[in-house]
Amino acid sequence: MKILVTGCEGMLGRAVTGRLAVAHQVRGVDLADGDLAAPAAARRVVLADPPDWIINCAAWTAVDAAEEKQDEAMAANAAVPGNLAVLCDELGCGLTQISTDYVFAGTGDGFDEDAPRDPVNHYGLTKARGEEAVEAMNAPWQIVRTSWLFGDGPSNFVRTIAGLLRDRPVLQVVNDQRGNPTYTEDLAAILEHLVTGRHRGIFHGTNHGSCTWYDFAREVALRMGHDPDRIEPCGSSRYPRPAARPACSVLRSRRLEATGYGPRPAWQDAVARYCELLQTGRARFPLD
Ligand SMILES: NC(=O)c1ccc[n+]([C@@H]2O[C@H](COP(=O)([O-])OP(=O)(O)OC[C@H]3O[C@@H](n4cnc5c(N)ncnc54)[C@H](OP(=O)(O)O)[C@@H]3O)[C@@H](O)[C@H]2O)c1
């Protein structure tokens, strides 16, 4: 397939581009190629070499900063997929929109694909608007929600915890938010399956299993060769943030499983693989 990956310099975009380029004709673009929130720039970028399918990894992902920079976040997360949707309809090209667990309020014990969107922060609202723009398309579309993403990049939870463990004897990490940690490499494999199968609709794409940030940090400590008891649990009130977080944003992936995909690697296995990358000096973004 001829696939255009937007946001190709981002954490997920790099993993997706790398994986799909093995068997497909892949073109990656990022902000330097044009601001896709501007209709004319989006048109120029896409029509430069019209693809069969677009995977939109471009986004505003700074959850707290979105509360202040509301218009910029809305442009990246809603106008970009809206512009791509128009172009895909014109070309008869498929579109995969990457979305988030933060479109849900986080009350309850988990979310099916058709649960109603009810975001608790502005980032979640912008991503929900992006989903709505894609759902209105006539051409084939997929919305793939993921959560708690980590992978080879300059900024993610695993790398942050691994770095802090070198500097501080004890870390307090919140134990009252639950979600599904997801490795970009494992999500890239899910996306290849969904795109090449030309599946349609909303899917949840995460590693298998759920945990709290505290559990997640303990696993990082263990895999990086530190004593996990150096991680202590605390409540979210310990670290007040500009943006509210859902208490439980666990995503259930029944629709993905119904396409025949699986079994998905457990999140602990994914953390082990990324930590090995960090420890063996093979990461493009090693520990500082
Ligand atoms: N990170 C997570 O924990 C997480 C969790 C759930 C869902 N997601 C979703 O997963 C997807 C990928 O996230 P990520 O962490 O890989 O993001 P990322 O590392 O922040 O990468 C996003 C890329 O998109 C580019 N971009 C931003 N606005 C653009 C625009 N208007 N036009 C063109 N390019 C633009 C960014 O460029 P600049 O860097 O130059 O701005 C960046 O290279 C997003 O849809 C995100 O909402 C992420």
The ligand as an ORCA input file, in Angstrom:
! r2SCAN-3c Opt
* xyz 0 1
  N       1.655     10.273     24.200
  C       0.669      9.625     24.815
  O       0.766      9.225     25.992
  C      -0.626      9.362     24.088
  C      -1.661      8.707     24.767
  C      -2.849      8.462     24.081
  C      -2.997      8.845     22.759
  N      -1.969      9.498     22.144
  C      -2.152      9.905     20.745
  O      -1.163      9.255     19.971
  C      -0.827     10.070     18.834
  C       0.687     10.197     18.737
  O       1.186     10.766     19.946
  P       2.753     11.031     20.161
  O       2.992     10.957     21.617
  O       3.525     10.208     19.204
  O       2.836     12.580     19.735
  P       4.136     13.500     19.526
  O       5.369     12.764     19.887
  O       3.807     14.786     20.227
  O       4.160     13.724     17.952
  C       3.204     14.494     17.287
  C       3.855     15.055     16.048
  O       2.859     15.812     15.330
  C       3.479     17.044     14.904
  N       2.432     18.061     14.736
  C       1.790     18.740     15.706
  N       0.919     19.614     15.170
  C       1.009     19.481     13.818
  C       0.377     20.143     12.725
  N      -0.537     21.120     12.908
  N       0.711     19.775     11.458
  C       1.653     18.815     11.263
  N       2.282     18.156     12.256
  C       1.969     18.493     13.534
  C       4.417     17.368     16.036
  O       5.377     18.330     15.631
  P       6.093     19.246     16.758
  O       6.717     18.308     17.756
  O       7.077     20.051     15.986
  O       4.993     20.047     17.390
  C       5.012     16.014     16.349
  O       6.125     15.703     15.526
  C      -1.578     11.386     19.041
  O      -2.767     11.362     18.289
  C      -1.931     11.381     20.511
  O      -3.082     12.150     20.777
  C      -0.777      9.752     22.768
*
